[in-house]
Amino acid sequence: MEMSEWTSQVRRGILEYCILQLIGHKPRYGYELVMLLDRWEPLAVTEGTLYPLLRRLLKDQYIESFWKESESGPPRKYYSLTDSGRRLMVSMMAEWNKISGAVEQIQQFGGEIDD
């Protein structure tokens, strides 16, 4: 497996979780999410990656959208979590904490682990 393929698979699930986290703190519009994720290079996305993910989350009713006037241009479509989206985010957080904790332990103690 090539590194880029592995990275792509890892990013896919993590990206969904991070988007739910960002939207969970406050409603955000699509381009704002692109700019926020751009702060962390491994999570940077294009609009072509983000909007299909947002559409799927809308279809699955984890997020909802609404239009809001902008002070600097046309109205923007904002996204916020639904109750089921918040439950999904909390479940993802619990799983992420378990997985990342286990990986961290393996990285620290991998050479010291006996069968």
Buried (B, 14 or more C-beta within 10 A) or exposed (E): EEEEEEEEEEBEEBBBBBBBBBBBEEBBBBEBBBEBBEEEEEBBBEEEBBBEBBEEBBEEEBBBBEEEEEEEEEEBEBBBBBEEBBEBBEEBBEEBEEEEEEEEEEEEEEEEEEE
